[in-house]
Amino acid sequence: MDEKATILVSSLSTLVFLIATCGSDPTPAPQINRVSFTAMDYGFRGLQFIPSGMTEMVMTNTGRELHHQ
């Protein structure tokens, strides 16, 4: 085989290998916990403990007093 044919076969083999290994990931996406808290004047209300792992935290402010300017 000449040099150009060797490079072509090598490149095609690499391309086929890369395409074959790019299949879908069998690992499911991680579960994301959603935790809500309520902020009020001089306190918070919400869960005492949060599950481990990725967590989305949502805070709602129901306070009426201006705490900063």
Gaussian input, Z-matrix of N, CA and C with variables (Angstrom, degrees):
# hf/3-21g

backbone

0 1
 N
 C     1     B1
 C     2     B2     1     A1
 N     3     B3     2     A2     1     D1
 C     4     B4     3     A3     2     D2
 C     5     B5     4     A4     3     D3
 N     6     B6     5     A5     4     D4
 C     7     B7     6     A6     5     D5
 C     8     B8     7     A7     6     D6
 N     9     B9     8     A8     7     D7
 C    10    B10     9     A9     8     D8
 C    11    B11    10    A10     9     D9
 N    12    B12    11    A11    10    D10
 C    13    B13    12    A12    11    D11
 C    14    B14    13    A13    12    D12
 N    15    B15    14    A14    13    D13
 C    16    B16    15    A15    14    D14
 C    17    B17    16    A16    15    D15
 N    18    B18    17    A17    16    D16
 C    19    B19    18    A18    17    D17
 C    20    B20    19    A19    18    D18
 N    21    B21    20    A20    19    D19
 C    22    B22    21    A21    20    D20
 C    23    B23    22    A22    21    D21
 N    24    B24    23    A23    22    D22
 C    25    B25    24    A24    23    D23
 C    26    B26    25    A25    24    D24
 N    27    B27    26    A26    25    D25
 C    28    B28    27    A27    26    D26
 C    29    B29    28    A28    27    D27
 N    30    B30    29    A29    28    D28
 C    31    B31    30    A30    29    D29
 C    32    B32    31    A31    30    D30
 N    33    B33    32    A32    31    D31
 C    34    B34    33    A33    32    D32
 C    35    B35    34    A34    33    D33
 N    36    B36    35    A35    34    D34
 C    37    B37    36    A36    35    D35
 C    38    B38    37    A37    36    D36
 N    39    B39    38    A38    37    D37
 C    40    B40    39    A39    38    D38
 C    41    B41    40    A40    39    D39
 N    42    B42    41    A41    40    D40
 C    43    B43    42    A42    41    D41
 C    44    B44    43    A43    42    D42
 N    45    B45    44    A44    43    D43
 C    46    B46    45    A45    44    D44
 C    47    B47    46    A46    45    D45
 N    48    B48    47    A47    46    D46
 C    49    B49    48    A48    47    D47
 C    50    B50    49    A49    48    D48
 N    51    B51    50    A50    49    D49
 C    52    B52    51    A51    50    D50
 C    53    B53    52    A52    51    D51
 N    54    B54    53    A53    52    D52
 C    55    B55    54    A54    53    D53
 C    56    B56    55    A55    54    D54
 N    57    B57    56    A56    55    D55
 C    58    B58    57    A57    56    D56
 C    59    B59    58    A58    57    D57
 N    60    B60    59    A59    58    D58
 C    61    B61    60    A60    59    D59
 C    62    B62    61    A61    60    D60
 N    63    B63    62    A62    61    D61
 C    64    B64    63    A63    62    D62
 C    65    B65    64    A64    63    D63
 N    66    B66    65    A65    64    D64
 C    67    B67    66    A66    65    D65
 C    68    B68    67    A67    66    D66
 N    69    B69    68    A68    67    D67
 C    70    B70    69    A69    68    D68
 C    71    B71    70    A70    69    D69
 N    72    B72    71    A71    70    D70
 C    73    B73    72    A72    71    D71
 C    74    B74    73    A73    72    D72
 N    75    B75    74    A74    73    D73
 C    76    B76    75    A75    74    D74
 C    77    B77    76    A76    75    D75
 N    78    B78    77    A77    76    D76
 C    79    B79    78    A78    77    D77
 C    80    B80    79    A79    78    D78
 N    81    B81    80    A80    79    D79
 C    82    B82    81    A81    80    D80
 C    83    B83    82    A82    81    D81
 N    84    B84    83    A83    82    D82
 C    85    B85    84    A84    83    D83
 C    86    B86    85    A85    84    D84
 N    87    B87    86    A86    85    D85
 C    88    B88    87    A87    86    D86
 C    89    B89    88    A88    87    D87
 N    90    B90    89    A89    88    D88
 C    91    B91    90    A90    89    D89
 C    92    B92    91    A91    90    D90
 N    93    B93    92    A92    91    D91
 C    94    B94    93    A93    92    D92
 C    95    B95    94    A94    93    D93
 N    96    B96    95    A95    94    D94
 C    97    B97    96    A96    95    D95
 C    98    B98    97    A97    96    D96
 N    99    B99    98    A98    97    D97
 C   100   B100    99    A99    98    D98
 C   101   B101   100   A100    99    D99
 N   102   B102   101   A101   100   D100
 C   103   B103   102   A102   101   D101
 C   104   B104   103   A103   102   D102
 N   105   B105   104   A104   103   D103
 C   106   B106   105   A105   104   D104
 C   107   B107   106   A106   105   D105
 N   108   B108   107   A107   106   D106
 C   109   B109   108   A108   107   D107
 C   110   B110   109   A109   108   D108
 N   111   B111   110   A110   109   D109
 C   112   B112   111   A111   110   D110
 C   113   B113   112   A112   111   D111
 N   114   B114   113   A113   112   D112
 C   115   B115   114   A114   113   D113
 C   116   B116   115   A115   114   D114
 N   117   B117   116   A116   115   D115
 C   118   B118   117   A117   116   D116
 C   119   B119   118   A118   117   D117
 N   120   B120   119   A119   118   D118
 C   121   B121   120   A120   119   D119
 C   122   B122   121   A121   120   D120
 N   123   B123   122   A122   121   D121
 C   124   B124   123   A123   122   D122
 C   125   B125   124   A124   123   D123
 N   126   B126   125   A125   124   D124
 C   127   B127   126   A126   125   D125
 C   128   B128   127   A127   126   D126
 N   129   B129   128   A128   127   D127
 C   130   B130   129   A129   128   D128
 C   131   B131   130   A130   129   D129
 N   132   B132   131   A131   130   D130
 C   133   B133   132   A132   131   D131
 C   134   B134   133   A133   132   D132
 N   135   B135   134   A134   133   D133
 C   136   B136   135   A135   134   D134
 C   137   B137   136   A136   135   D135
 N   138   B138   137   A137   136   D136
 C   139   B139   138   A138   137   D137
 C   140   B140   139   A139   138   D138
 N   141   B141   140   A140   139   D139
 C   142   B142   141   A141   140   D140
 C   143   B143   142   A142   141   D141
 N   144   B144   143   A143   142   D142
 C   145   B145   144   A144   143   D143
 C   146   B146   145   A145   144   D144
 N   147   B147   146   A146   145   D145
 C   148   B148   147   A147   146   D146
 C   149   B149   148   A148   147   D147
 N   150   B150   149   A149   148   D148
 C   151   B151   150   A150   149   D149
 C   152   B152   151   A151   150   D150
 N   153   B153   152   A152   151   D151
 C   154   B154   153   A153   152   D152
 C   155   B155   154   A154   153   D153
 N   156   B156   155   A155   154   D154
 C   157   B157   156   A156   155   D155
 C   158   B158   157   A157   156   D156
 N   159   B159   158   A158   157   D157
 C   160   B160   159   A159   158   D158
 C   161   B161   160   A160   159   D159
 N   162   B162   161   A161   160   D160
 C   163   B163   162   A162   161   D161
 C   164   B164   163   A163   162   D162
 N   165   B165   164   A164   163   D163
 C   166   B166   165   A165   164   D164
 C   167   B167   166   A166   165   D165
 N   168   B168   167   A167   166   D166
 C   169   B169   168   A168   167   D167
 C   170   B170   169   A169   168   D168
 N   171   B171   170   A170   169   D169
 C   172   B172   171   A171   170   D170
 C   173   B173   172   A172   171   D171
 N   174   B174   173   A173   172   D172
 C   175   B175   174   A174   173   D173
 C   176   B176   175   A175   174   D174
 N   177   B177   176   A176   175   D175
 C   178   B178   177   A177   176   D176
 C   179   B179   178   A178   177   D177
 N   180   B180   179   A179   178   D178
 C   181   B181   180   A180   179   D179
 C   182   B182   181   A181   180   D180
 N   183   B183   182   A182   181   D181
 C   184   B184   183   A183   182   D182
 C   185   B185   184   A184   183   D183
 N   186   B186   185   A185   184   D184
 C   187   B187   186   A186   185   D185
 C   188   B188   187   A187   186   D186
 N   189   B189   188   A188   187   D187
 C   190   B190   189   A189   188   D188
 C   191   B191   190   A190   189   D189
 N   192   B192   191   A191   190   D190
 C   193   B193   192   A192   191   D191
 C   194   B194   193   A193   192   D192
 N   195   B195   194   A194   193   D193
 C   196   B196   195   A195   194   D194
 C   197   B197   196   A196   195   D195
 N   198   B198   197   A197   196   D196
 C   199   B199   198   A198   197   D197
 C   200   B200   199   A199   198   D198
 N   201   B201   200   A200   199   D199
 C   202   B202   201   A201   200   D200
 C   203   B203   202   A202   201   D201
 N   204   B204   203   A203   202   D202
 C   205   B205   204   A204   203   D203
 C   206   B206   205   A205   204   D204

   B1=1.4518
   B2=1.5293
   B3=1.3068
   B4=1.4548
   B5=1.5220
   B6=1.3053
   B7=1.4638
   B8=1.5336
   B9=1.3281
   B10=1.4676
   B11=1.5229
   B12=1.3117
   B13=1.4678
   B14=1.5207
   B15=1.3145
   B16=1.4641
   B17=1.5323
   B18=1.3336
   B19=1.4706
   B20=1.5258
   B21=1.3316
   B22=1.4645
   B23=1.5257
   B24=1.3393
   B25=1.4703
   B26=1.5191
   B27=1.3141
   B28=1.4672
   B29=1.5246
   B30=1.3372
   B31=1.4668
   B32=1.5199
   B33=1.3254
   B34=1.4675
   B35=1.5223
   B36=1.3217
   B37=1.4724
   B38=1.5227
   B39=1.3259
   B40=1.4668
   B41=1.5220
   B42=1.3214
   B43=1.4650
   B44=1.5307
   B45=1.3236
   B46=1.4684
   B47=1.5245
   B48=1.3354
   B49=1.4605
   B50=1.5274
   B51=1.3381
   B52=1.4686
   B53=1.5265
   B54=1.3121
   B55=1.4667
   B56=1.5332
   B57=1.3251
   B58=1.4657
   B59=1.5281
   B60=1.3323
   B61=1.4638
   B62=1.5178
   B63=1.3205
   B64=1.4584
   B65=1.5224
   B66=1.3033
   B67=1.4646
   B68=1.5137
   B69=1.3137
   B70=1.4557
   B71=1.5230
   B72=1.2981
   B73=1.4622
   B74=1.5317
   B75=1.3405
   B76=1.4664
   B77=1.5295
   B78=1.3331
   B79=1.4543
   B80=1.5319
   B81=1.3328
   B82=1.4617
   B83=1.5330
   B84=1.3110
   B85=1.4629
   B86=1.5246
   B87=1.3301
   B88=1.4715
   B89=1.5294
   B90=1.3072
   B91=1.4639
   B92=1.5227
   B93=1.3092
   B94=1.4620
   B95=1.5232
   B96=1.3248
   B97=1.4619
   B98=1.5196
   B99=1.3168
   B100=1.4663
   B101=1.5239
   B102=1.3323
   B103=1.4541
   B104=1.5237
   B105=1.3271
   B106=1.4641
   B107=1.5215
   B108=1.3177
   B109=1.4521
   B110=1.5216
   B111=1.3350
   B112=1.4527
   B113=1.5158
   B114=1.3285
   B115=1.4644
   B116=1.5202
   B117=1.3111
   B118=1.4595
   B119=1.5212
   B120=1.2928
   B121=1.4632
   B122=1.5300
   B123=1.3110
   B124=1.4646
   B125=1.5307
   B126=1.3121
   B127=1.4694
   B128=1.5195
   B129=1.3109
   B130=1.4545
   B131=1.5191
   B132=1.3206
   B133=1.4559
   B134=1.5346
   B135=1.3254
   B136=1.4571
   B137=1.5163
   B138=1.3055
   B139=1.4573
   B140=1.5210
   B141=1.3211
   B142=1.4568
   B143=1.5253
   B144=1.3286
   B145=1.4602
   B146=1.5210
   B147=1.3323
   B148=1.4556
   B149=1.5153
   B150=1.3430
   B151=1.4694
   B152=1.5280
   B153=1.3153
   B154=1.4578
   B155=1.5200
   B156=1.2982
   B157=1.4576
   B158=1.5115
   B159=1.3240
   B160=1.4618
   B161=1.5238
   B162=1.3322
   B163=1.4595
   B164=1.5194
   B165=1.3218
   B166=1.4574
   B167=1.5171
   B168=1.3306
   B169=1.4607
   B170=1.5284
   B171=1.3378
   B172=1.4618
   B173=1.5211
   B174=1.3455
   B175=1.4581
   B176=1.5149
   B177=1.3275
   B178=1.4579
   B179=1.5220
   B180=1.3238
   B181=1.4504
   B182=1.5231
   B183=1.3389
   B184=1.4697
   B185=1.5120
   B186=1.3367
   B187=1.4650
   B188=1.5175
   B189=1.3135
   B190=1.4579
   B191=1.5235
   B192=1.3128
   B193=1.4565
   B194=1.5248
   B195=1.3373
   B196=1.4547
   B197=1.5291
   B198=1.3327
   B199=1.4580
   B200=1.5209
   B201=1.2981
   B202=1.4636
   B203=1.5303
   B204=1.3236
   B205=1.4680
   B206=1.4972
   A1=108.34
   A2=115.77
   A3=117.51
   A4=109.89
   A5=116.56
   A6=122.46
   A7=112.21
   A8=118.69
   A9=121.51
   A10=111.58
   A11=116.99
   A12=120.95
   A13=110.32
   A14=118.23
   A15=122.26
   A16=110.21
   A17=116.37
   A18=120.37
   A19=110.47
   A20=116.94
   A21=121.12
   A22=111.31
   A23=117.34
   A24=121.06
   A25=110.38
   A26=117.57
   A27=121.37
   A28=110.86
   A29=116.52
   A30=120.33
   A31=111.35
   A32=117.18
   A33=120.31
   A34=111.68
   A35=117.11
   A36=120.77
   A37=110.69
   A38=116.50
   A39=120.78
   A40=110.68
   A41=116.94
   A42=121.03
   A43=111.49
   A44=117.29
   A45=121.44
   A46=110.25
   A47=117.55
   A48=121.48
   A49=110.73
   A50=117.17
   A51=120.35
   A52=112.04
   A53=117.18
   A54=120.38
   A55=110.54
   A56=116.97
   A57=120.75
   A58=111.89
   A59=118.10
   A60=120.64
   A61=113.01
   A62=119.08
   A63=122.50
   A64=112.26
   A65=118.33
   A66=121.77
   A67=111.28
   A68=116.26
   A69=120.39
   A70=110.46
   A71=114.81
   A72=121.96
   A73=108.57
   A74=118.27
   A75=119.72
   A76=113.93
   A77=117.54
   A78=121.07
   A79=109.31
   A80=118.30
   A81=119.86
   A82=110.95
   A83=116.88
   A84=121.75
   A85=109.05
   A86=117.07
   A87=119.11
   A88=111.44
   A89=116.15
   A90=122.41
   A91=108.47
   A92=117.36
   A93=121.46
   A94=108.32
   A95=116.46
   A96=122.29
   A97=108.77
   A98=117.22
   A99=122.04
   A100=107.11
   A101=115.91
   A102=122.15
   A103=108.48
   A104=116.91
   A105=121.74
   A106=110.74
   A107=115.54
   A108=122.77
   A109=107.86
   A110=115.83
   A111=121.68
   A112=107.65
   A113=115.84
   A114=121.24
   A115=107.49
   A116=115.65
   A117=120.81
   A118=107.54
   A119=116.93
   A120=119.12
   A121=109.38
   A122=115.63
   A123=123.96
   A124=114.18
   A125=119.05
   A126=118.86
   A127=113.50
   A128=113.97
   A129=123.41
   A130=109.06
   A131=116.89
   A132=121.42
   A133=106.84
   A134=116.01
   A135=120.25
   A136=110.87
   A137=115.08
   A138=120.19
   A139=111.68
   A140=115.86
   A141=120.24
   A142=109.99
   A143=116.95
   A144=122.26
   A145=109.42
   A146=115.98
   A147=122.27
   A148=108.11
   A149=119.41
   A150=121.19
   A151=110.61
   A152=116.38
   A153=120.13
   A154=110.21
   A155=116.10
   A156=121.34
   A157=111.48
   A158=114.77
   A159=120.09
   A160=108.96
   A161=115.96
   A162=120.57
   A163=110.37
   A164=116.20
   A165=122.12
   A166=106.17
   A167=115.89
   A168=120.24
   A169=108.94
   A170=115.48
   A171=122.08
   A172=107.27
   A173=116.61
   A174=120.28
   A175=109.23
   A176=114.92
   A177=122.05
   A178=107.72
   A179=116.84
   A180=121.34
   A181=108.63
   A182=116.43
   A183=121.36
   A184=111.84
   A185=117.25
   A186=120.86
   A187=112.20
   A188=116.42
   A189=121.41
   A190=112.43
   A191=117.09
   A192=120.43
   A193=110.58
   A194=117.69
   A195=123.42
   A196=108.37
   A197=117.68
   A198=120.94
   A199=113.32
   A200=118.40
   A201=121.23
   A202=108.68
   A203=115.46
   A204=119.43
   A205=110.56
   D1=138.61
   D2=177.36
   D3=-82.21
   D4=173.72
   D5=-172.97
   D6=-64.03
   D7=-40.29
   D8=179.93
   D9=-64.89
   D10=-39.71
   D11=178.86
   D12=-67.29
   D13=-38.65
   D14=178.80
   D15=-64.04
   D16=-43.54
   D17=178.84
   D18=-64.98
   D19=-40.86
   D20=179.44
   D21=-63.56
   D22=-46.59
   D23=179.44
   D24=-64.17
   D25=-41.31
   D26=179.29
   D27=-64.16
   D28=-43.41
   D29=179.54
   D30=-64.94
   D31=-43.15
   D32=178.75
   D33=-65.10
   D34=-39.43
   D35=178.10
   D36=-62.66
   D37=-42.68
   D38=178.33
   D39=-64.26
   D40=-42.86
   D41=179.17
   D42=-62.27
   D43=-44.34
   D44=178.44
   D45=-62.35
   D46=-41.86
   D47=178.88
   D48=-62.31
   D49=-45.36
   D50=-179.25
   D51=-64.60
   D52=-40.33
   D53=178.67
   D54=-66.74
   D55=-39.16
   D56=-178.80
   D57=-67.64
   D58=-31.49
   D59=-177.96
   D60=-90.27
   D61=-0.05
   D62=-179.44
   D63=-94.23
   D64=27.34
   D65=179.29
   D66=-67.23
   D67=177.52
   D68=-179.52
   D69=-68.35
   D70=150.50
   D71=-179.87
   D72=-81.62
   D73=120.06
   D74=-179.30
   D75=-73.52
   D76=-9.63
   D77=-178.52
   D78=-78.45
   D79=125.00
   D80=179.69
   D81=-69.41
   D82=155.49
   D83=177.89
   D84=-65.35
   D85=144.89
   D86=-179.25
   D87=-66.28
   D88=146.55
   D89=177.47
   D90=-74.05
   D91=130.28
   D92=178.64
   D93=-105.04
   D94=120.75
   D95=178.08
   D96=-76.81
   D97=143.86
   D98=175.82
   D99=-118.17
   D100=122.32
   D101=-177.24
   D102=-123.78
   D103=131.06
   D104=-179.52
   D105=-110.95
   D106=139.73
   D107=175.45
   D108=-127.77
   D109=152.10
   D110=174.70
   D111=-118.84
   D112=123.91
   D113=176.24
   D114=-97.66
   D115=136.78
   D116=177.89
   D117=-136.89
   D118=173.29
   D119=178.40
   D120=-56.85
   D121=118.96
   D122=174.51
   D123=68.39
   D124=26.93
   D125=176.88
   D126=-178.15
   D127=174.48
   D128=177.64
   D129=-133.77
   D130=153.27
   D131=174.84
   D132=-132.25
   D133=132.66
   D134=179.38
   D135=172.72
   D136=-168.36
   D137=-179.50
   D138=-67.99
   D139=146.31
   D140=176.91
   D141=-80.01
   D142=-34.36
   D143=179.99
   D144=-126.13
   D145=146.65
   D146=179.65
   D147=-117.98
   D148=135.14
   D149=178.18
   D150=-61.24
   D151=150.01
   D152=178.43
   D153=-70.57
   D154=160.12
   D155=179.07
   D156=109.08
   D157=-172.85
   D158=179.83
   D159=-66.61
   D160=134.04
   D161=-175.09
   D162=-136.89
   D163=132.41
   D164=172.36
   D165=-98.55
   D166=123.93
   D167=-179.01
   D168=-106.65
   D169=130.30
   D170=179.21
   D171=-119.67
   D172=125.80
   D173=179.28
   D174=-121.01
   D175=131.14
   D176=177.42
   D177=-113.07
   D178=127.25
   D179=-179.36
   D180=-97.47
   D181=115.64
   D182=177.71
   D183=-106.22
   D184=3.20
   D185=-179.80
   D186=-68.28
   D187=150.76
   D188=-178.66
   D189=-110.79
   D190=-13.39
   D191=-175.62
   D192=-88.80
   D193=136.38
   D194=177.39
   D195=-78.34
   D196=120.32
   D197=-175.26
   D198=-99.57
   D199=-13.34
   D200=179.76
   D201=-150.39
   D202=163.20
   D203=-179.25
   D204=-123.39

